[in-house]
Amino acid sequence: MQGIKILGSASYCPETVATNDDFTKIIETNDEWITTRTGVRQRHIAVGETTFTMGVNAARKAVEASGLAKEEIDMIICSTVTPDSFFPSMSCVIQKELDIPGCMAFDISAACSGFVYVLDIAQKYIASGNAKHILVVSAEKLSKLVDYTDRSSCILFGDGAAAVVLGESQTLFSSYMGADGRGCDYLRATCQTGIPCPLFEEELLSDDTGKIFQNGKEVYKFATSVMPKAIAEAAARADIDVNDIDIFIPHQANIRIIKTAASKLGISDEKFYVNIENYGNTSSASIPIALHEAIENKKIKRGDKVLLVGFGAGLTYGAVLIEY
């Protein structure tokens, strides 16, 4: 089976930290309310940093950890929903900063499922022989989209980035990807440039605010349904029992969602790596930050079966099963 091997990983989070107590200064809330309902205790906030600078930091460290020369990277794929520009892509800017011109570079937008989507894409390029070493970067600055007057959502999100370098390996790989656009309005942040075309418009016709809107009830229902489904399907495609998977790295959106998914599958939630209390929801960076942290903390060892599962705006979802 043509799988993928993680040759190196890294993460980067801003130094500025916002605790739950900090939020009591701007909204009516408290630490206990936030922690019991979400699992979040603090989150990192990018002050004077951009999505791309966080991505570059993680990317550079991941390449160094891989032991490869930068010239051996022949593809860069980034996932983000908070780019610093409509164009150029973050992947092209990272390519420039790492000084490895010439390789294919592009971004995808699949919200919080972005990292698992990119892993699936990367495996296809490697399996086809069109790429040997791929740099995957997920970076998000959600703080610039957060509505800090919405007490139900502003407490959830943080900023950060993570990266992995992938290579070919004759090991386990399976995936299950999907989306349900019928729920596209449940979680969204619209674009607003504020510049109308002077030929036809005197003022903006859109009421878009550019801030995150979330229908928490519907997102929760979706997540607790598709997470166990994606896990079960990815395991079935590899002909592996879910109980034989060594560790699960879920999207860190809400501790209740993770525990519910584990319960539905009949799996101990101790098998799910959770770090939401320290980072909050960092969208597509969430899973790779947790993955790198689990590797650093020796929670994952070579040969372990690792399942990564995400869900997010779109609505998107997906799971990837690999052998570390």
C-alpha positions in Angstrom: 0.0 0.0 0.0 1.4 3.4 -1.0 1.3 5.5 2.2 2.9 8.6 3.4 5.6 9.1 6.0 5.9 12.1 8.3 9.6 13.1 7.9 9.4 16.1 10.1 6.8 18.3 11.9 6.7 21.6 13.7 4.3 24.2 15.1 4.3 27.8 15.8 1.9 29.8 18.1 2.1 33.5 19.0 3.5 34.5 22.4 0.5 36.5 23.4 -2.0 34.4 25.3 -5.6 35.3 26.2 -7.0 33.4 29.1 -10.7 32.9 30.0 -10.3 35.5 32.7 -9.2 38.1 30.0 -12.5 37.6 28.3 -14.4 38.7 31.4 -13.1 42.2 30.8 -15.0 42.5 27.5 -18.1 40.2 27.7 -20.3 38.7 30.4 -18.7 35.3 31.1 -16.4 33.4 33.5 -13.8 30.8 33.4 -16.0 28.0 34.7 -18.7 28.6 32.1 -16.2 28.6 29.2 -14.2 25.6 30.4 -17.2 23.3 31.2 -18.9 24.0 27.9 -15.9 24.1 25.5 -12.8 22.8 27.3 -10.9 26.0 26.4 -8.8 27.7 29.1 -6.6 29.9 26.9 -5.8 30.6 23.3 -2.9 32.3 21.5 -3.5 35.6 19.7 -1.3 37.0 16.9 -0.4 40.6 17.7 1.6 42.2 14.9 1.9 38.8 13.2 0.3 37.6 10.0 -1.0 34.2 8.9 1.9 33.8 6.5 4.6 34.7 9.1 3.2 32.0 11.4 3.1 29.6 8.5 6.7 30.4 7.5 7.9 29.8 11.1 6.3 26.4 11.2 7.4 25.5 7.7 11.0 26.3 8.2 11.2 24.3 11.4 9.4 21.3 9.8 11.9 21.2 6.9 14.8 21.4 9.4 13.3 18.5 11.4 12.9 16.4 8.3 16.6 16.4 7.6 16.0 17.2 4.0 17.8 19.9 2.0 15.2 22.6 1.1 15.9 21.8 -2.6 14.4 18.3 -2.0 11.0 19.8 -1.4 9.1 19.5 -4.7 5.6 20.6 -3.7 4.1 23.0 -1.1 0.4 22.8 -0.2 -1.1 25.1 2.4 -4.5 25.2 4.0 -6.0 28.4 5.4 -9.3 30.3 5.6 -7.5 33.4 6.9 -5.0 34.3 4.1 -3.3 37.7 4.2 -4.2 38.3 0.6 -6.6 37.0 -2.0 -3.5 36.4 -4.1 -0.7 35.5 -4.2 -1.3 32.2 -2.3 0.3 31.6 1.1 2.1 28.6 -0.4 3.9 30.9 -2.9 4.9 33.4 -0.2 6.3 30.5 1.9 8.1 29.2 -1.1 9.7 32.6 -1.6 10.7 32.9 2.1 12.2 29.4 2.2 14.0 30.2 -1.1 12.9 27.0 -3.0 11.5 28.4 -6.3 10.2 26.1 -9.0 8.2 23.6 -7.1 4.4 23.4 -7.4 2.7 25.5 -4.8 -1.0 26.1 -4.0 -3.5 26.7 -1.2 -6.8 25.0 -0.4 -9.8 26.3 1.6 -11.6 23.5 3.5 -11.9 25.3 6.9 -11.1 23.1 9.9 -10.9 20.0 7.7 -8.1 21.6 5.7 -5.2 19.6 7.0 -6.8 16.2 6.5 -7.9 17.3 3.0 -4.3 18.3 2.2 -2.9 15.0 3.5 -5.3 13.1 1.2 -4.2 15.3 -1.8 -0.5 14.9 -0.9 -0.8 11.1 -0.8 -2.3 11.0 -4.3 0.6 13.1 -5.7 3.1 10.9 -3.9 1.4 7.6 -4.9 1.3 8.7 -8.6 5.0 9.5 -8.6 4.5 13.2 -9.3 6.0 14.2 -6.0 8.5 12.7 -3.6 8.6 15.2 -0.8 5.7 17.5 0.0 5.7 20.4 2.6 2.2 20.8 4.1 1.4 24.0 6.1 -1.7 25.0 7.9 -1.8 28.5 9.3 -4.7 30.5 10.7 -5.2 34.0 12.2 -8.8 33.6 13.3 -8.6 36.5 15.7 -9.0 38.9 12.8 -12.4 37.4 12.0 -13.8 36.9 15.5 -16.8 38.9 16.6 -15.8 39.9 20.1 -19.3 41.0 21.0 -20.6 37.4 20.5 -20.0 35.7 23.8 -21.0 32.3 22.4 -18.3 32.2 19.7 -15.5 34.7 20.5 -14.2 32.5 23.4 -13.6 29.5 21.0 -10.9 30.7 18.6 -7.2 31.1 18.6 -4.3 31.6 16.2 -1.4 29.3 15.2 0.3 27.3 12.5 1.8 23.8 12.0 3.6 22.0 9.2 4.7 18.5 8.2 7.1 17.3 5.6 5.8 14.1 3.9 7.7 11.4 2.0 6.8 8.1 0.3 6.3 5.0 2.3 4.9 1.5 1.7 2.7 1.7 4.8 -0.9 2.0 5.8 -3.0 4.7 4.3 -6.7 5.2 4.0 -9.0 8.2 3.9 -12.7 9.2 3.9 -13.6 12.7 2.7 -16.9 14.5 2.3 -18.8 17.7 2.4 -22.4 18.8 2.8 -23.0 22.2 1.3 -26.6 22.3 2.6 -25.0 23.5 5.9 -22.9 26.2 4.3 -24.8 28.9 6.3 -24.2 27.3 9.7 -20.6 28.5 10.0 -19.3 31.3 7.8 -17.2 34.5 7.5 -17.9 36.5 4.4 -15.5 38.6 2.3 -15.7 42.3 2.4 -13.2 44.5 0.5 -15.2 47.7 1.0 -14.3 48.9 -2.5 -17.2 49.1 -5.0 -16.7 49.3 -8.8 -17.0 53.0 -9.6 -18.4 52.1 -13.1 -21.6 50.6 -11.7 -21.8 51.0 -7.9 -22.1 54.1 -5.8 -21.9 52.1 -2.6 -21.5 48.6 -1.4 -24.5 46.4 -2.0 -23.5 43.8 0.6 -24.3 43.8 4.3 -21.4 41.3 4.9 -19.4 42.1 8.1 -16.5 39.7 7.5 -16.9 38.3 11.1 -17.4 34.7 12.0 -21.0 33.6 12.4 -21.8 30.2 13.9 -25.0 28.3 14.5 -23.6 26.4 17.4 -26.5 24.0 17.7 -26.4 22.9 14.0 -22.6 22.7 13.9 -22.6 20.5 17.0 -25.2 18.1 15.5 -23.2 17.9 12.3 -19.9 17.3 14.0 -21.1 14.6 16.4 -22.6 12.8 13.4 -19.8 13.0 10.9 -16.8 12.5 13.2 -17.7 8.9 14.1 -18.8 8.2 10.6 -15.6 9.4 9.0 -13.5 7.5 11.6 -15.4 4.3 11.0 -15.3 4.6 7.2 -11.5 5.4 7.1 -10.9 2.3 9.3 -13.2 0.1 7.3 -11.4 1.1 4.0 -8.1 -0.1 5.6 -9.8 -3.2 7.0 -8.9 -2.2 10.5 -11.1 -2.3 13.6 -11.3 1.2 15.2 -10.2 -0.3 18.5 -6.9 -1.3 16.9 -6.0 2.3 16.1 -3.4 3.5 18.6 -4.3 7.2 18.8 -6.8 9.6 17.4 -6.0 13.3 16.6 -9.3 15.1 16.3 -10.0 18.7 15.4 -9.9 20.7 18.6 -13.3 22.5 18.4 -15.1 21.5 21.6 -14.3 18.9 24.2 -17.9 17.8 24.3 -17.9 16.9 20.5 -14.7 14.8 21.0 -16.2 12.9 23.9 -19.5 12.3 22.1 -17.7 11.0 19.1 -15.6 8.6 21.2 -18.7 7.4 23.0 -20.6 6.7 19.8 -17.7 4.6 18.6 -17.4 2.8 21.9 -13.8 4.0 22.2 -12.2 5.3 25.3 -11.8 9.0 25.1 -8.3 8.5 26.5 -7.3 7.4 23.0 -8.1 10.9 21.7 -5.3 13.4 22.0 -6.7 16.7 23.3 -5.0 20.0 23.7 -7.9 22.4 23.2 -7.5 23.8 26.7 -4.2 25.5 25.6 -5.0 26.6 22.1 -8.8 26.8 21.5 -10.0 26.2 17.9 -7.3 27.2 15.4 -9.2 25.9 12.4 -7.1 23.9 9.9 -4.0 24.4 12.2 -5.7 22.6 15.0 -5.0 19.0 14.0 -1.4 19.5 12.9 -0.6 21.5 16.1 -2.0 18.6 18.1 -0.2 16.0 16.0 3.2 17.7 16.4 2.6 18.1 20.2 1.7 14.4 20.5 4.9 13.5 18.6 7.0 15.8 20.8 5.4 14.4 24.0 6.1 10.8 22.8 2.4 10.0 22.6 3.1 8.7 19.1 5.9 6.3 18.2 7.0 4.8 14.9 4.7 2.1 13.7 1.6 3.5 15.5 -1.7 3.7 13.6 -2.8 7.3 13.8 -6.2 8.6 12.7 -6.7 12.3 12.1 -10.3 13.5 11.8 -11.7 16.9 11.2 -14.9 18.8 10.4 -15.6 22.4 9.6 -17.3 25.1 7.6 -18.6 24.2 4.2 -19.7 21.9 5.8 -16.6 19.7 5.3 -15.4 16.6 7.0 -12.7 14.0 6.6 -10.5 11.4 8.2 -7.1 10.0 7.3 -5.5 6.9 8.7 -1.7 6.6 8.5 1.1 4.6 10.1 3.6 6.9 11.8 
